[in-house]
Amino acid sequence: MKPKMHLYEGKIYNDDRLFILDIALTEKNCRTFWVIATRRNHEGFPPIRVDEFRSKAEAIEYIKKIEPTTPLISLGGKSPENPLAYEDYCKKLKEKNIPSAIEIYEHNKDVKREISIEEPKNKDEV
């Protein structure tokens, strides 16, 4: 069963979530670290922010805290008032055939990719 797509503010979203979290190992200024890109959950998955972490464990801890609070289209774009525990949240996603951020990472961890975290030169580039 494929997740149900949703129309929200003129865009077709891949499921009920407005955002997804994308974890990756990256490099900046000759330094390697973990990042989580928060992306809109529609075509192209445009990033809206990137958070840096010293370790994969810190990044995973962040995902487990934040992912259940993801704003939902079914809630008018708001976060759940009483977010589920991470394990329960993942069970609900699995019931809907929607992968969690950690499942997406595990599925794609051998794929070479980059997340750009360059600072914009000026406000017009944002």
Secondary structure by P-SEA (a helix, b strand, c coil): cccbbbbcccccccccccbbbbbbbbccccbbbbbbbbccccccccccbbbbbccaaaaaaaaaaccccccccccccccccccccaaaaaaaaaaaccccaaaaaaacccbbbbbbbccccccccc
